[in-house]
Amino acid sequence: MNLGNWQLDTVDGGSFSMDGGVIYGVVPRVLWERVTPPDASNRLRFRNNCVLARDGEHTVLIDTGYGTKYSRLDRNFYSMDDGEPLVESLAGLGVGPEEIDTVVLSHLHFDHAGGATRYDGQRRLVPTFPRARHVVGRLEWETAVRGAPELDRAYPMENIGPLAEAGLVELVGPEETIVPGLRARLTGGHTRGHLAVVMESGGKTALCIGDVCPTIAHLRRSWCLAYDTYLLHTRRVKPRLLGEAADGGWLVVWPHDANVAAAEIVRHPKREFEIVAPRERL
């Protein structure tokens, strides 16, 4: 789809399955199963909806999915897709890894940053996008490399170490322009340094909201991920962001919804917000 000068395309970062309790936190199953029925193992299927944004001058990838580095045991546990779905999806759009000049990582969890590195033919870890600067929130990077034991599994170094070694990491503050018409916006909540991405062109705006609202089932204030490090902040910032989107007529892009990649939203008197004009893909 076109957003002013931007050509936006959904890029498949790989599908995966997660436990329903992880996806909805404190929300009782009797409520969330009406919206997203689980399988026999209480798991729900989700998609990594990465975004490719091109304006003729810049080729920007927002998030990278989980990549290919995980063991067969881990891949089976999460029911990850085989192959390298991110690179294959880009190839379907006629874009090779070396053509990406900017990668924006909303945060550094495995399902968003894992695809930023891969093994080469000699089993060495290398950047997947060797010519791209990798934009990361400063607070997110500081948290990831600090080595806090309670977060060691949240931030695998194999996903980000090779980027730093190659000099490809660029840290940004709370509200910085990444390229003209595309800016990072610190939300916090899901992680301390979690970023949303705002795209503006031709009087139109799109919001890649990230994991503060991972699917259309998470529109309500209290429907949040169990992985949210700062849950109360998520509950504060999410309705503010969604309210801006609803009042401004923005397109919202959801990172993990299995059926809806993007939609506009409107305010609702009982359900807080609801979607209109859903798109399976951009």
Salt bridges, closest charged atoms under 4 A:
ASP9 OD2 - ARG54 NH2 2.88
GLU33 OE1 - ARG29 NE 2.90
ASP39 OD2 - ARG43 NE 3.79
GLU57 OE2 - HIS58 NE2 3.79
ASP63 OD2 - HIS112 ND1 2.93
ASP81 OD1 - ARG45 NH2 3.27
ASP82 OD1 - ARG72 NH1 3.45
GLU84 OE1 - ARG118 NH2 2.99
ASP101 OD1 - HIS58 ND1 3.94
ASP111 OD2 - HIS112 NE2 3.61
ASP111 OD2 - HIS256 NE2 3.10
ASP120 OD2 - ARG124 NE 2.85
GLU170 OE2 - ARG133 NH1 2.75
GLU175 OE2 - ARG183 NH1 2.24
GLU200 OE1 - ARG183 NE 3.39
ASP211 OD2 - HIS107 NE2 3.39
ASP211 OD2 - HIS112 NE2 3.08
ASP211 OD2 - HIS190 NE2 3.37
ASP211 OD1 - HIS256 NE2 3.20
ASP228 OD1 - HIS190 ND1 2.65
GLU244 OE2 - ARG185 NH2 2.49
ASP247 OD2 - ARG267 NH2 2.95
GLU274 OE1 - ARG271 NH2 2.52
